[in-house]
Each structure stands twice: as C-alpha cells, then as structure tokens.
Amino acid sequence: MNRFHSFVLILFLFSTLSSIDGQTNDWRTHIEQLAEEGVDEASIETMFEELSFREQNPMNLNSITRDELERFPLLSFNQASAIADFLEKNRPIYTVFELRNVYMLDIATVELILPFFYVGEFVSGKKESMNVAEMVKYGRHNVQMRLDKTLTKRAGYGEFSDSILSKYPNRKYVGEDFYHSLKYSFAYRDKIQAGVVGEKDAGEPFWKSDYKKGYDHYGFHLIVRNVGKLKALALGDYRLSFGQGLVLNNDFMMGKAFVTNNIVRQTQMPKRHFSTAESGYFRGASAVVEIKNVDVTMFYSNQLIDANLSSDEEITSFKTDGYHRVPLDFTKRNNTREQVTGMNLNYRLNRFQVGMSGLYHGFDRMYNPTLRYYNENYWRGKESTNFGIDYSYRFSKFNFAGETARSKNGSLAHIHILQYYPSSLASFTLLYRDYPATYHAMYAKAFAEGGGVQNERGLYLGTTFYPLARVTVSMYGDLVRFPKPKYNINEPSSALDLYGLLTYNFSRDEFFEVRYKFKRKEKNTKYPDDESTAVLPYMTNKLRLRYANTLRSGWYSRTTIDFANYQVRYFPHEFGYMISQNVGHRGHKKIHGDAFFGYFKTDTYNSRLYSYERNILSTFYMPSFYGEGFRVALSMRWNILSNLSFSVKTSQTRYFDRDVISSGTEQINGSKRTDIFTYMVWKF
C-alpha cells in the first residue's frame, strides 16, 4: 500500500495546484468523451477528421440547407430540423449567436457547434460556383508526419540464428521497430478535398532492398461537392452510410451513451477515408446526383483484401489488423478480390424522408468459415445482395425513424425508433431492433449490443434531461435477447445493459460527475470441481467519480476514480480500481502541455479498467489496465510558427506484479514498457 499512498499524495498535490476543459462546450473534449465510452478507435479518428475539416471550412448559416444540417454529426435530427425551421423564418441572420433563439438548443449545444458555422451573404436559391483561380489561390494544404517507437525491446526484434529462423520464420519481424505515417491533403472550402496517405506499422519493412514499395499501405482520395446537379463525387478511398445502417454503413458509429439524443441516422454523402486504418472502407468511385427532391447515390468498390484461407483456397476469415510483419502475414496479404456496388434513392420533403437501398457484394473465391456451433447461420458463398427501405418523419415533438432490410436468403431485419422532445430540457428515445441469425449483410453496422447486425433482438430506452439548472442526467436501459448460440455461448442467451451519468456543473469550466454502468450477460463456464460446463450469467459493475476544472490562467485538471466489480454466478467477486490525474496548460500560445498519472490494481483481467489519456493530434488512446501498476504519460505541443507545430508524447507503464509483458513476438522481458510518439503538422 506504500505505492498507493504515495500516488494519492502526488494526485492531491496536482489537484490543489490547479483544479478538463468544460465537457460540453468544446468539440474536441466531446470526442474524447466518445472515446471514453468505448467508441472504436477507427470511428473516433474518422469523426475527428471530418469535424476538423468542417471547422476549417465552416458552413454559412444563410445558405445552408436542411439536408446539410441533418447530416451534421453533432446535431440530433430534431435539433437540425429546429435550426432549419428557424433559419427559414428568420433569414438573413446577422450573427451566429442568433442560434441561441432556437428552442431545441441549450447554451452548451450552441457553444459546441459554433466553430462550424459562420454568417455570410444571403443569396436565395443560388449555389456558389466553382472558380479554379480561387481554388488555387485560397486552397489549403496540410502535411502531417507521425513517428512512434517503443523504446523497450520486444521479442520480435531479437537476434535469431539462421537455423532457428529456418524452422520458426515467424518469430522475427521483417521490418524496423518504429511506426511511421505521412499524410498530405488539399482542401478548397467545402468544395474539394484531396489527399494521399502512406503508413507502415512497427515491424513492417520500409524502403528495404527487398521491399522497394516504401510504405506498407497507401491511400488516396478526391472529393468534389456541389457542381450543378452533382452533389458529391468521390474517387479513391471513401466511406458511405445508407439509412440506419442495416444494408450499408462503414462510417463512424457512436456508443449507446451518446445516441440517446442522436440515435437517428441519415443517409450520408460519401466521405473521404483519410485514416490509416487498412480495412473497413471502399476503394473506387461514388457519386450523388440531385433530381428534384431525390438524391441518387451510386457507388462501386474494387480492391484486394487480406484473408485467411483453408487448404482448399477458401476464405475462412478476414485479416483486418493491417499488420504485415512476419512471413506468414505476407501469405495472407491481398489474396482476395472484393467487389461491392450499390445504389440509394433518398426522397426528402420538409420533415419527411424515405430511402431505398440496394447492394451487391462479391469475392473472387468462396467464403466458407469453418463450421462451428455459433456460426452455422453465417453466410457462405461468393456473392450476396441486400435491399432496404428506411424512413424518418418529424411531427411536432415526435420523431419516427427506422429501416427494414432483406438479405439474399429472404431474411428480414428491422430497426424502429421513436423519439419524444417535450422541450430542450428533456428527450426520450425508444428503439426496437430485430436482427435474425439468418440475416446477412457484410457491410451493415447499426445500433447493436453484439458485434454485428445478426442474431439479436432488443429494446432500448434512453433519456437525457435537466432536472435542475446545473444538473444533467443521462440514462439508458437495453434489454437484449440472442435467439441462437453465440461464440462461447452454446445456447440462446440474453443481456441487460444499464447506464447512468449525473453531471453537476459548478460553472462553465468546473464540473463533477458520477457514472455507473451495469452489464449482465451469459457465457459458457466450466466448474472447477467436476470440469462440467454450463451457461451462467456474469455481471460487471463499473463506477466512475470525476472532478474537472479549467482555470482562466490556462491550467486545467481532471481527477478520476474508477471501480470495477466482475462476478460469474456462484464464483468469487473480482475487483479492480484505478485512480488517475490529468493536468495540463493551454494558456501559452507557443507551448501546450499535458500530463497523465494513474495507479491501478485489479484482481484479474475480467476486472480491467480503461482510462482515456490525451494523445498527440488526431490520434486517440484508450488503454486497458489489469494487475497492479502505474501509468505516466507526458505530452507537449510546440507551435513553432502559426502554420507549423510539433507534438511529442512519452509514456511508460510499470507493473508491480509481473516481470514479463505480453507474449509471442510482442513479449517484453521486464516489468515496464516505454513509448514515444511524435507528430508534425505543416499548414500552408
């Protein structure tokens, strides 16, 4: 306990020195909160890239359309409709602060979205033209370079004799022990986006004599918007989302805690894929054409992907981590051709919208995963199709939305949503979904408890309200049934997911919050006495207490205490806790700094805890901790010039209960791991 007492003393000193940015009035902090609620890293980075672009190219409130507002990711469908109604009645407006008069927006939401809008010239019914000379003169260039390295040696970079490598060739990485990426992008307002990406993961070769292609992964994109009837054209790498996602969605998805107000999705224009993620996007072309009140979206994707193959050269599973570090990885690289094409027709009239989606998906070889009790209903074959109809309608204080989709085998999947907004101080959401085990859609991604749109039936009820002037309450409950066996559950099962968040705002820049999570699921469990197996429920309880403050001097701090309790019925409780401190300074124009300190102690991996820490620009880090140890991370951003910045972060995790970290090629013989991350951004 001496280590723990020492850490508490350090934390107390930092807490009293300065007492995170206000949680509701900064969109970057909002994204950090999404990361903390378990939204996957690829979705977070995609959303961050989109919002960064929108901030640099704000939208004119005197010319923005209802359609564009509804597609803005930080607004709910009702909030976007309320803004559109307000603008139609009051244009031209003369300042962005007139948004405070929109009855569906509270002050915190207005402050959150202000960076993305401006007030410009009001020209009724006329679209802005494309001017090549202006594009060349006023276009913005952005170069980003990242270099990361783990300073602690890992097994995959060790020295092995030729005889060992001839027998075990996958024990050693073929490349260097650093991560590197290079990005270039060009943007002209919201009209044109273009860019290229090059990336190598640590352990992948880089410009070696026998690997002359340079980076392991390359990406490119070109997006053109609003040229006559052509609303959008995407070439290269892009993402799409139709309706509620039952047919197609490889765009970002927010977690359950943040969809209480923003749960209704809309068909999106194609967006650039500018992330270094090497899977989950399309490569080809997409176009959106406007024909009166109908938007017609067409797309085609043709690319080589990584897959695990059987001895019969059939696909058993897909390799999506993007790693090509050992010889075995290269045998799986780009060994399968995937083609996807489809269309969406989206009709909008004021508060009513209906869409129809169709998709074809095919491989150049058979997809036939090894038969197991949990995958007997999986799709198998070379080609699949999907068709769906989605809708949304806003009536008074109610919002209705949903989608019904069909797969090639005739199976139907449903999702239906009812929202009620009695005022800007409260909202209620009811969602029902039914995804049969026989429904197949390779690129579907919708509201779900499980890993995909399959084998799930559930009812979700969520609410956000303001019972007092300084108090915000968000809650949801999700009751789920899995009609067929799942991985590690050899019979039908169920789940219960409960969440509550109470926030008390002392001021705009100071708050205290209490968050509680409860999840009950089921799994195969082996009894230790007779080694028999039964399906038993297991419960996870998590509690978080947090206090945060930002001072006018630029100092901010955030103190967090996390608790976790895990138990399988009839088995002992497994407990864990973590106490962490963030502190930083934003007051200096040239240099910004952040520090994170955390002490954790958990009984097992099941009682592990997650803690978000600020990372270098446009990257997000949400590590998990189990066992006993200490985490420290220090980061700094130096604004060398107004258009040139350099960020560096160093971190170390030290364990007190082990002398070996990880396993296999990533094994570290020691009790600590040290990393360094660097990022340089040049804008011109």
Order of alpha helices (4+ residues) and beta strands (2+ residues): alpha-alpha-alpha-beta-alpha-alpha-alpha-beta-alpha-beta-alpha-beta-beta-beta-beta-beta-beta-beta-beta-beta-alpha-beta-beta-beta-beta-beta-beta-beta-beta-beta-beta-beta-beta-beta-beta-beta-beta-beta-beta-beta-beta-beta
